[in-house]
Amino acid sequence: MKKKKGNIVMFPKWKTRLENEGLKAIQEKRYEEALKTFEPLFEHDVASHDVITGKLVSLMELGKYEPAEELCEYLMKHDLENYYQYLHIYLTILFQTSRYEELVGLLDEIFQEEDMPQKMRTQFWQLYEVSRKLVKEDDEQQNNKLVDEFFEGLSNEDIHKQWRSIIKLRKLSAAPYIQPFTELLKSKEVHPIIKTGIIQWFQEHQVDINLEISKFGLTERVNPAQLKELHSDYVMQQLKMRLGDMEQKNPTMYDIVQNLLYRYLFVRYPLFPTEEEAPQIVAALRQLGHEYLQIPVPEVENAEEVEKYKQEILLCEQHYTLIMEE
């Protein structure tokens, strides 16, 4: 909006004629013509407030939102006298380009200004309420789309699609979706890791109800809000402590065994082993550590029980690798 260089002078009659012709063109919805008519006024830096507003209206009516937005941003910085009028136009641009979330965020800041004219505050509040409702509707549509994607993956037996959907859903409140996903926790058709993801989602969002969950032939009732995270669970800590001597003796084996333990409990979560099972699980993990490194496997008591847990740990390892290391 700098003044045009050169010797051409914008005489008052010429200025008035251009203003009148441009504003008349707008009244008659000849917006392209209005922009061309106003152009010399901007080049000579003699555009009045009415002309500037007319240019903004013309740009918006022609769908040229980007230059209209840039002009508004400039004017809000350099024409403080008319700041709120240009701000109103700027907000209208955000609304018309469906940038509702951006509009709501901006108004959250603007409403902190104490010197805002009451008339403008009322107008902005109406825009704010409508935009906030549209943001909520957009969010609900996106959320429902994620749920649809999950159940589409379920019907197609696409475990990876189910898991990707669960990861996204965990960012949302679980409250609206408790019922359909609760039913899945009991289904034999749903993969145990998918059930782990659902329970973690419920646990993270403090779903405070008793739910029935089935995995590996076991069925228990749990309350997600009362569950601890996997790493902090008592049984997890007890098992890690029983394996602690390995960390100094054979760090490589210790890392292998720690990974096996984490994956085993992750797939089983939240159905943790009991303390009575701990000795056999530790023995199974030690044997697997030796086998992975091709070191002679030590003999153990209750070899048949230990072998059962070895197979269970290996099965969970396969489940985990199948989905988590896609």
ABEGO torsion letter per residue (X at the ends): XBBBBEABBBBAAAAAAAAAAAAAAAAAGBAAAAAAAAAAAAAAGABBAAAAAAAAAAAAAAGBAAAAAAAAAAAAAABAAAAAAAAAAAAAAAAAAGBAAAAAAAAAAAAABAABBAAAAAAAAAAAAAAAAAAAAAAAAAAAAAAAAAAAAAAAGBAAAAAAAAAAAAABBAAAAAAAAAAAAABAABBAAAAAAAAAAAAAAGBBBBBBBBBGGBBBBBBAAABBBAAABAAAAAAAAAAAAAAAABAAAAAAAAAAAAAAAAAAOABBBBAAAAAAAAAAAAAAAAAAAGBBBBBBBGAAAAAAAAAAAAAAAAAAAAAAAX
